[in-house]
Amino acid sequence: MVKLAVLVDVQNLQETFERQGYEVRYDALKEFIKRQHGLDEGQVKFLAFIPYRRDDERRIRLLDALSFMGFRVVGKPVREHADGGMKANMDTELVLEAVNLMPSVDGFVLVTGDSDFVALVDHLSRHGKRITVLGPGRGSTSVELIRAADHFQNLDEIPGVVLARFAQEPAPTNGPRPEL
């Protein structure tokens, strides 16, 4: 029987950490959550919510990797507007999934820093569910979200989950590299 649902707002994490040059290890995150709650694989349902552009090979590889790690991946293509803007929000899908899972789980781990989920946390809490928020540090997690949750933990402080900076790819050159 599933006791815990883990809902990962991949877009929020990727934007926050990539902007700072860090990488999230979703496999380490998954193992940490299972250990922290003393649950085995069959007692936890892991869901990853991720928008993607069909031509973004890196994001498609992330979708596949999450799936192979045992996450149920809820993805949708990014909508591109005529003015060049893009719509890439998965909040509705995450909320609907949480509300549908509510009767069958004891608690939730919400992995995000997005204040848009305060109303969801309040709703789940009113229905007797315990909610842990795992969110980015450095002021990136909404204070309102932290206040609404039963427990908050900074992702930056979980060993092995947020890794050191990406190896920087060399800039393309037009010809031989200069001698140093």
C-alpha positions in Angstrom: 0.0 0.0 0.0 1.3 3.5 -0.9 1.7 5.6 2.2 3.5 8.6 0.7 3.2 10.6 -2.5 6.2 12.6 -3.7 5.3 15.4 -6.2 8.4 16.9 -7.9 8.0 20.3 -9.6 10.9 19.6 -12.0 10.6 22.9 -13.9 10.9 24.9 -10.6 14.0 22.9 -9.5 15.7 23.0 -12.9 15.2 26.7 -13.3 16.4 27.5 -9.8 19.5 25.3 -9.8 20.6 25.6 -13.4 20.5 29.4 -13.1 23.0 29.0 -10.2 25.0 26.4 -12.2 24.0 23.4 -10.0 22.5 20.0 -10.9 19.8 18.1 -9.1 20.4 14.3 -8.6 16.8 13.0 -8.7 18.0 9.4 -7.9 19.7 10.7 -4.7 16.6 12.7 -3.8 14.5 9.6 -4.2 16.7 7.5 -2.0 16.9 10.2 0.6 13.1 10.4 0.8 12.7 6.7 1.2 15.3 6.6 4.0 14.0 9.7 5.8 10.5 8.2 5.9 11.6 4.6 6.5 9.6 3.3 3.5 10.5 0.9 0.7 9.8 1.4 -3.0 6.3 0.0 -2.9 5.2 2.4 -0.2 6.1 5.6 -2.0 4.7 6.9 -5.2 7.1 9.3 -7.0 5.8 11.7 -9.6 7.8 14.2 -11.7 6.0 17.1 -13.4 7.9 18.4 -16.4 7.1 20.5 -19.4 9.4 20.1 -22.4 10.0 21.4 -25.9 10.1 18.6 -28.5 13.4 19.9 -29.8 15.1 20.1 -26.4 17.2 16.9 -26.4 18.5 17.6 -22.9 15.0 17.9 -21.4 13.9 14.8 -23.3 16.8 12.9 -21.8 15.8 14.1 -18.3 12.3 12.9 -19.0 13.6 9.5 -19.9 16.0 9.3 -17.0 13.3 10.2 -14.5 11.2 7.5 -15.9 14.0 4.9 -15.7 14.6 6.0 -12.1 11.0 5.0 -11.2 9.3 8.3 -11.3 5.9 8.4 -12.9 6.5 11.2 -15.4 3.7 13.7 -16.1 4.9 15.8 -19.0 3.4 18.1 -21.6 4.8 20.0 -24.5 5.5 23.7 -24.0 3.1 25.9 -25.9 4.8 28.5 -28.0 2.9 31.7 -28.8 3.0 33.7 -32.0 4.7 36.6 -30.1 7.6 34.2 -29.2 6.5 33.7 -25.6 6.2 30.2 -24.1 3.8 28.6 -21.7 5.3 25.9 -19.5 3.3 25.5 -16.4 2.5 22.2 -14.8 0.8 23.5 -11.6 -2.7 22.3 -12.6 -1.5 18.8 -13.3 0.4 18.6 -10.0 -2.6 19.9 -8.0 -5.1 17.5 -9.7 -2.7 14.5 -9.1 -2.4 15.5 -5.4 -6.2 15.8 -5.0 -6.8 12.5 -6.7 -4.2 10.7 -4.5 -5.3 12.3 -1.3 -7.7 9.6 -0.2 -5.1 6.8 -0.7 -2.0 8.2 1.0 -1.1 9.3 4.5 1.2 12.2 3.5 2.9 14.2 0.8 6.3 15.4 0.0 6.1 18.4 -2.3 9.5 19.2 -3.9 9.3 22.8 -5.0 9.8 26.4 -3.9 6.8 27.8 -5.7 4.3 29.8 -3.6 1.5 28.8 -6.1 1.2 25.6 -4.1 0.3 27.2 -0.8 -3.5 26.6 -1.4 -2.8 23.0 -2.2 -0.8 22.5 1.0 -3.6 24.1 3.0 -6.2 21.9 1.3 -4.3 18.7 2.0 -3.6 19.7 5.5 -7.3 20.4 6.2 -7.9 16.8 5.1 -5.5 15.5 7.7 -2.5 14.9 5.5 1.0 15.7 6.6 3.0 17.7 4.1 6.7 18.1 3.9 8.2 20.6 1.5 11.7 20.1 0.1 12.7 23.3 -1.5 15.7 25.2 -2.8 17.6 27.3 -0.3 19.2 30.7 -0.7 15.8 32.5 -0.6 14.4 30.5 -3.5 11.6 28.8 -1.6 8.5 30.8 -0.8 8.2 31.8 2.9 4.4 31.3 2.6 5.0 27.7 1.4 7.4 27.0 4.2 4.8 28.3 6.7 2.0 26.3 5.3 3.9 22.9 5.4 4.2 20.7 8.4 7.9 20.4 7.8 10.4 22.1 5.5 13.8 20.9 4.5 16.4 22.8 2.4 17.4 20.7 -0.7 20.8 22.3 -0.6 21.5 20.7 2.8 20.7 17.1 1.7 24.1 15.4 0.9 24.4 14.3 -2.7 21.1 15.8 -4.0 22.4 19.2 -5.3 25.8 18.8 -6.9 28.6 21.1 -7.7 28.6 23.3 -10.7 28.3 21.7 -14.2 31.4 21.2 -16.2 31.4 24.2 -18.4 31.4 23.4 -22.1 34.1 25.2 -24.0 32.9 28.1 -26.1 32.9 27.5 -29.8 35.8 29.0 -31.6 36.4 30.0 -35.2 39.8 28.5 -35.8 42.6 27.3 -33.6 42.7 28.1 -29.9 45.1 30.8 -28.8 48.2 29.6 -26.9 48.2 30.4 -23.3 
